[in-house]
Amino acid sequence: MSMRLNGLIRKEFLQIMRDPSSIAIAFLMPLVLLLLFGYGVSLDSEHIPLGVVVEAPSADSSNFAAAFPESRYFHIVHFQDTHQAVESMMAGRVNAIVVLKQDFPKRSRQPDGAPVQLILNGVDENTARIISGYVDGALQKWLEHDAAMRGDQLHSPIRMAQRVWFNGELRSRNFLVPGLIAVIMTLIGALLTALVMAREWERGTMEALLVTPISMNEVILGKLIPYFILGMGGLALSVAMALWLFEVPLRGSLWVLFAASALFLIAALGMGLLISSVAKSQFVAGQVAIIGTFLPAFILSGFIFDINSMPGFVQAITHVIAARYYVAILQTLFLVGDEWSVILPNAAALVLLAAIFLGITWKKTRKRLG
């Protein structure tokens, strides 16, 4: 058995060397995706075009309007009147408008205060909420500064002391890059085995292989081991780029990271083998691999979209998505550390899914031999 298995593994490595597409999937694709998403996708909202309308210029209104340019979150555009600012928002040149009415200088010194109008572009409701929070922060900062200039103290029944854990810099890249590694590993594992196995079915070499004395276990292992090694090489490249190019902190153990990644890669390879046992065409196998693995990993894994915000039936579907558990492990290892209460349950789920995928593949291929 050992000699037959070694022969199968050697055969797969020879095919990998003769077919550069497998090497491109394992190494070139992670490079391109990490560069594309790492630099092109950001959840940070900075330099937001903000229109400011001051109907009656005064010292107070000028001081208030000056609070926004001090922030990196806004790019200020001044307008003469509200109508001009609204036209600019309709044209998409500004995302929000702050209006200081004519009575702002007078009412700002009264006990009830002066109203400040904030007009938001609600097409992108997430950005609108972010802008609203930024404006509230700028307003609070100005109130504190104004009170200090008058030698007074801003009275508030509650003062919130803010402390950000795990991602103190509030960089979205620290959150996105670990999740992107999960998406990349999903594509590597599923595409590598699905396309390679489907190609053998198309050429008829798989049938010739299955009628030999080789057992089904040897066939599965002979396909898994070479592409597992190739996938771990792609993982090493991805982790190196995350640490040294994108400067994402790794607060957990590197060995735990590679062990959890090995579990997920086995599950992803099992998905690819399962796809190839159903779809014998490379084109169909590639389409099924992208639709059945990449899109769920991108949308339903918590990589970008919060799972708790999804409808109940969608949350139930995410429990069969292996990338969900891997994303949780990666984000914990990179940003928190070796938090075993998160790592162990998710690793156990990956073991279960890998066993299910490989078991179904073994059963389906075994039936076709009969």
C-alpha positions in Angstrom: 0.0 0.0 0.0 2.8 2.4 0.9 4.5 1.9 -2.5 1.2 2.4 -4.4 0.4 5.5 -2.4 3.9 6.9 -3.0 3.5 6.3 -6.7 0.2 8.1 -6.8 1.6 11.1 -4.9 4.6 11.2 -7.2 2.3 11.1 -10.2 0.3 14.1 -8.9 3.4 16.1 -8.3 4.6 15.4 -11.8 1.2 16.6 -13.2 1.4 19.7 -11.1 4.9 20.5 -12.5 3.6 19.9 -16.1 0.4 22.0 -15.5 1.3 25.5 -14.3 -2.4 26.3 -13.6 -2.3 24.4 -10.3 0.7 26.4 -9.2 -1.0 29.7 -10.3 -4.1 28.8 -8.3 -2.0 28.1 -5.2 0.4 31.0 -5.4 -0.6 33.6 -8.0 -4.2 33.8 -7.0 -3.6 34.6 -3.3 -1.1 37.3 -4.4 -3.5 39.0 -6.7 -6.5 38.7 -4.4 -4.6 40.0 -1.4 -3.2 43.0 -3.3 -6.7 43.7 -4.8 -8.7 43.4 -1.6 -6.0 44.6 0.7 -5.5 47.9 -1.1 -8.8 48.2 -3.0 -11.3 47.4 -0.3 -11.6 49.4 2.9 -14.4 49.9 5.4 -12.7 53.1 6.8 -14.6 56.3 6.0 -12.1 59.1 5.6 -12.0 62.4 3.7 -15.8 62.4 3.3 -17.0 65.3 1.2 -19.0 67.4 3.7 -20.8 70.6 2.7 -21.0 73.4 5.2 -23.5 76.3 4.9 -23.1 79.3 7.2 -26.0 81.6 6.7 -24.8 84.3 9.1 -21.0 84.4 9.5 -19.8 85.1 13.0 -17.1 84.2 15.4 -19.1 81.3 16.8 -20.1 79.9 13.5 -16.6 80.2 12.2 -15.2 78.4 15.2 -17.8 75.7 14.8 -17.1 75.2 11.1 -13.4 75.1 11.8 -13.9 72.0 13.9 -14.4 69.8 10.8 -11.2 70.5 8.8 -9.2 69.4 11.8 -10.5 65.9 11.4 -9.1 63.4 8.8 -12.7 62.1 8.3 -14.0 65.1 6.4 -13.2 67.1 3.3 -15.0 70.4 3.7 -16.8 72.2 0.8 -18.2 75.6 1.7 -21.5 76.8 0.1 -23.2 80.2 0.1 -26.7 78.8 0.8 -28.6 75.6 1.4 -30.0 75.4 -2.1 -26.6 75.3 -3.7 -25.4 72.6 -1.2 -28.5 70.4 -1.9 -27.8 70.7 -5.7 -24.2 69.5 -5.0 -25.5 66.6 -3.0 -27.9 65.6 -5.8 -24.9 65.6 -8.1 -23.0 63.3 -5.8 -20.3 65.8 -5.0 -21.0 65.9 -1.2 -22.4 63.1 1.1 -23.7 65.3 3.8 -24.5 69.0 4.6 -24.2 70.9 7.9 -26.3 74.0 8.0 -25.9 76.8 10.5 -29.0 79.0 10.4 -29.0 82.8 10.6 -29.9 82.7 14.3 -27.0 80.4 15.2 -24.8 83.2 16.7 -27.7 84.5 18.9 -29.2 81.2 20.0 -25.8 79.6 20.7 -25.6 81.8 23.8 -29.1 80.9 25.0 -29.8 78.2 27.6 -31.7 76.0 25.1 -28.8 76.2 22.5 -28.9 76.7 18.7 -30.1 73.9 16.4 -27.6 72.6 13.8 -29.2 71.0 10.7 -27.5 67.8 9.3 -28.7 66.6 5.9 -27.5 63.1 5.0 -27.4 61.2 1.7 -29.2 58.0 2.8 -28.6 56.0 -0.4 -25.8 54.2 1.5 -27.3 53.9 4.9 -24.1 52.5 6.5 -22.1 55.5 5.3 -24.9 57.8 6.5 -24.7 56.4 10.0 -20.9 56.7 10.0 -21.1 60.4 8.9 -23.7 61.1 11.6 -21.5 59.6 14.3 -18.5 61.6 13.0 -20.5 64.9 13.0 -21.7 64.1 16.6 -18.1 63.6 17.6 -17.0 66.8 16.0 -19.9 68.7 17.7 -19.0 67.3 21.1 -15.3 68.2 20.6 -16.3 71.8 19.7 -18.6 72.1 22.7 -15.8 71.1 25.0 -13.4 73.5 23.3 -15.9 76.3 23.4 -16.6 75.8 27.1 -12.8 75.7 27.8 -12.3 79.0 25.9 -15.0 80.6 28.1 -13.4 79.3 31.2 -16.4 77.1 31.9 -16.8 73.3 32.1 -19.2 71.4 29.8 -21.7 69.8 32.2 -23.0 66.4 31.3 -24.6 63.8 33.6 -22.6 61.0 31.9 -19.1 60.9 30.5 -18.2 57.9 28.4 -14.6 56.7 28.6 -13.9 54.9 25.4 -11.4 52.1 25.0 -11.1 49.9 21.9 -10.0 46.4 22.3 -8.3 44.1 19.8 -8.1 46.6 17.0 -7.1 49.8 18.7 -6.1 51.6 15.5 -9.6 50.9 14.1 -8.0 49.8 10.8 -10.5 47.8 8.6 -7.5 46.1 7.0 -6.8 44.3 10.3 -10.3 42.9 10.1 -10.5 42.2 6.3 -7.1 40.5 5.6 -7.6 37.6 8.0 -11.1 36.9 6.6 -9.7 37.2 3.1 -7.2 34.4 3.8 -10.2 32.2 4.6 -11.8 33.1 1.2 -8.5 32.4 -0.6 -8.0 29.1 1.1 -11.5 28.1 0.2 -10.8 28.8 -3.5 -7.4 27.1 -3.4 -8.8 23.9 -1.8 -12.0 23.6 -3.8 -10.6 24.7 -7.2 -7.5 22.6 -7.1 -9.2 19.3 -6.5 -12.4 20.0 -8.4 -10.6 21.0 -11.6 -7.9 18.4 -11.4 -10.2 15.6 -10.7 -12.7 16.7 -13.4 -9.9 16.9 -15.9 -9.0 13.3 -15.2 -12.7 12.3 -15.6 -12.8 14.1 -18.9 -9.6 12.4 -20.2 -10.7 8.9 -19.0 -7.6 8.5 -16.8 -9.7 8.4 -13.6 -11.6 5.3 -14.8 -8.3 3.6 -15.7 -7.0 4.4 -12.3 -10.1 3.1 -10.5 -10.0 -0.3 -12.2 -6.5 -1.0 -10.8 -6.0 -2.8 -7.5 -5.6 0.6 -5.8 -8.1 1.1 -3.0 -10.5 4.0 -2.7 -8.6 5.2 0.4 -5.4 5.3 -1.6 -7.0 7.3 -4.4 -8.4 9.9 -2.0 -5.1 10.2 -0.1 -3.1 10.3 -3.3 -5.2 13.3 -4.4 -5.3 15.0 -1.1 -1.7 15.0 0.0 -0.1 16.8 -2.9 -2.7 19.5 -3.1 -2.7 19.8 0.7 1.0 20.6 0.5 0.4 23.0 -2.3 -2.4 24.7 -0.4 -0.3 25.1 2.7 2.4 26.8 0.6 -0.3 29.3 -0.6 -1.3 29.8 3.1 2.4 30.6 4.0 2.5 33.2 1.2 -0.8 34.7 2.4 0.2 34.9 6.0 3.6 36.4 5.1 1.8 39.2 3.1 -0.6 39.8 5.9 2.2 40.3 8.4 4.8 42.1 6.5 3.0 43.9 3.7 -0.3 44.8 5.3 1.2 44.9 8.9 -1.7 43.0 10.4 -0.7 42.0 14.0 -0.6 38.3 14.8 -1.2 38.0 18.6 -1.8 34.3 18.6 0.5 31.3 18.0 1.7 30.7 14.5 1.6 27.0 15.0 -2.0 27.2 16.1 -2.7 29.2 13.0 -1.2 26.6 10.7 -2.9 23.7 12.5 -6.3 25.3 12.2 -5.6 26.2 8.6 -4.7 22.5 7.9 -8.0 21.4 9.3 -9.8 23.9 7.1 -7.8 23.0 4.0 -8.7 19.4 4.4 -12.4 20.4 4.6 -11.9 22.6 1.5 -10.2 19.8 -0.4 -13.0 17.5 0.6 -15.5 19.9 -0.9 -13.5 20.0 -4.1 -13.4 16.2 -4.3 -17.1 16.1 -3.7 -17.8 18.5 -6.5 -15.6 16.6 -8.9 -17.4 13.3 -8.0 -20.7 15.0 -9.2 -19.4 17.2 -12.0 -17.2 15.4 -14.5 -16.6 18.5 -16.7 -13.9 21.0 -15.8 -16.2 23.9 -16.8 -19.1 22.7 -14.6 -16.8 21.8 -11.8 -15.2 25.3 -11.9 -18.6 27.0 -11.9 -19.9 24.8 -9.0 -16.8 25.4 -7.0 -17.1 29.2 -7.4 -20.8 29.3 -6.7 -20.8 26.7 -4.0 -17.7 27.6 -2.1 -16.4 31.1 -3.0 -19.7 33.0 -2.8 -20.8 31.4 0.5 -17.3 32.0 2.0 -17.4 35.6 0.9 -21.0 36.4 1.9 -22.0 34.0 4.7 -18.8 33.5 6.7 -18.7 36.8 8.6 -15.8 37.9 6.5 -17.5 41.3 5.8 -21.1 41.0 6.8 -22.1 40.3 10.4 -23.8 36.9 10.8 -25.9 38.1 13.7 -27.5 40.8 11.5 -28.7 38.2 9.0 -32.2 36.6 9.0 -32.6 33.5 11.1 -32.9 31.1 8.3 -29.7 32.5 6.7 -27.9 32.2 10.0 -28.9 28.5 10.1 -27.4 28.0 6.6 -24.1 29.5 7.7 -23.6 26.5 10.1 -22.7 24.3 7.1 -20.3 26.9 5.7 -16.8 25.8 6.7 -15.4 29.3 6.1 -17.6 30.6 8.9 -15.6 28.7 11.5 -12.2 29.4 9.9 -12.9 33.2 9.7 -13.7 33.2 13.5 -10.4 31.3 14.2 -8.3 33.6 12.0 -9.7 36.9 13.3 -9.3 35.6 16.9 -5.7 34.5 16.3 -4.7 37.7 14.5 -6.4 40.3 16.7 -7.1 38.7 20.1 -4.7 35.8 20.6 -4.9 32.1 21.6 -8.5 32.3 22.9 -9.3 28.6 23.2 -13.0 29.2 24.0 -13.3 30.4 20.3 -10.6 28.2 18.7 -11.6 24.8 20.0 -15.3 24.8 19.1 -14.7 26.1 15.7 -11.9 23.6 15.1 -14.2 20.8 16.1 -16.7 22.0 13.6 -14.1 22.0 10.9 -13.1 18.4 11.8 -16.8 17.4 11.5 -17.3 19.1 8.2 -14.1 17.6 6.8 -15.2 14.1 7.8 -18.7 14.6 6.2 -17.3 15.9 2.9 -14.6 13.2 2.6 -17.1 10.5 3.7 -19.7 11.5 1.1 -17.0 11.6 -1.6 -15.7 8.1 -0.6 -19.2 6.7 -0.7 -20.2 8.2 -4.0 -16.9 7.2 -5.7 -17.2 3.7 -4.2 -20.7 3.3 -5.6 -19.4 4.2 -9.1 -16.9 1.4 -8.9 -19.6 -1.2 -8.3 
